[in-house]
Amino acid sequence: MIRGRYGRAAERADGERSGRAGAGGNGRPFGSVRWLLYGPVVVAAAYRGRGIARGLFTTALEAASGRAEVMVAFIEMTNRASWTVHVDGLGMTPLGEFDLDGRAYGVVGAACPAA
C-alpha cells in the first residue's frame, strides 16, 4: 500500500487498490492517470555535479510528453543522496511511501509537459 501526504492509496476490503495521484495527476484516481516509470539512474562518481542527472531527467520528461501525465520514480528511503537529487535538485514531488520485502521506498513524481 502506498501511503503519504501528496498521493495516497488504500487497499479496499476486497483487496483492490485505489488512490489519488498528485504531481500532475491533479488528485485523480491512480488508475486514470497515464504515468511513466523513471529510473533507475546511476551517475559515476567522477561525473557527478556535471548536470548528467538533470540532462537525463529533462530528456525523459520531453520523451514522455504526450505519452504520460506523470513521471514516477521509486527511491529507497535509505538513499538520501538520490532523494536530494530528485526532490531537492530536480523538483520531483513526494507522493507517498511503500514497503517491499522489509525495505521502505519513497514515490516521487513530476508532471510531464503537454504535447
N, C-alpha and C positions, 0 to 999 in steps of 0.2 A: 504494500500500500504506500502511495506517495502521500506525504503529509507536509504541510508548510503554510506559510502566510500568503504567498503570491499565487500559487496554483494549489489546488487541493484535490485529493481523490479520496473516495471512501469505498469500502467494499460492502456491498449490499448483502442481506441475509442469504440471497441465492448465489452468492459468490461472484456476481458481476461487479465490475469496477466502473465507477462513474466519477466525474470530477469536472473541474473547470480549468481552463488554461489562461495564463497571463502572458506577458511579453509578446504581444501581437495577436494573441488568441482572443483578446478582449473579453475574457471571462466566459467564453463559450465552452460547452462540454468538450472534453479532450477528444472524443470520438468524431467531432465535427470540424476539428482543426487539422489542416494539412501541415505536417511537420516533417522535418529532415533531421536525422541524427548526424551530429558534427563530431568528428574526432575518432580516435584519439590523435593528438598532436604531440610530437616529441621533437624538441629542437636541441641539437647537440650543444653542450656547454660552451664550446668555443664560438658559437654563433648566436648565443642569447643576447638580447638587448640590441639587436640589429634590425628589428621590425619584421622578422620572418613570421612569427606567430600572427602578427597583425595582417601581414600580406595574405597568409593562408585563410584567415578568418574573413577578410574582405572579399577575397576571391570566392570563397564558399557562399557568402551571402549573395554575391552577384549571380552565381550559378543557380542559386535557389530561387531567384526572382521569377515569379510567375508559376513556380512549381510547388512552393511551400509558403506557408504564412509565418512559421516559426522554425528557427534552427535551434535544436536542443542538444545539450551535452550533459553527460553524467561524469561527475568528478568525485573520486573517493575523498571522503571528508578529511582524512589524514593528509591529503596532498594540498597543503596550504599554498604552495607555490603556484599550482595550477589554478586554484581558486583566485589568487591575487591577479594572475594574468587575465583570466576570463571575466571575472566580475569587476575588479577594480580597474584593470587596464583596458579591456575591450568593451566594458559596459554591459555584459550579459546580466540578465535579471535572475536572481534566485527564485525558483518556482516551488521547491519543496525538497524532501529527502526521502530515501527509501533504504531498506536493509536487504542485503542479499548474501546468504551464506555467512552471516555474522559480521559483514562489513557494511559500513554506512556510506551512502553516496548522496551527493547533492545533485539536484537537477537545476540547470540554468538554461535560459533561453534568450534569444534575440529575435526581434521582428525582422522578417525578410522584406526587402523592398518590393513594392508592387511592380508588375511587369509593365 
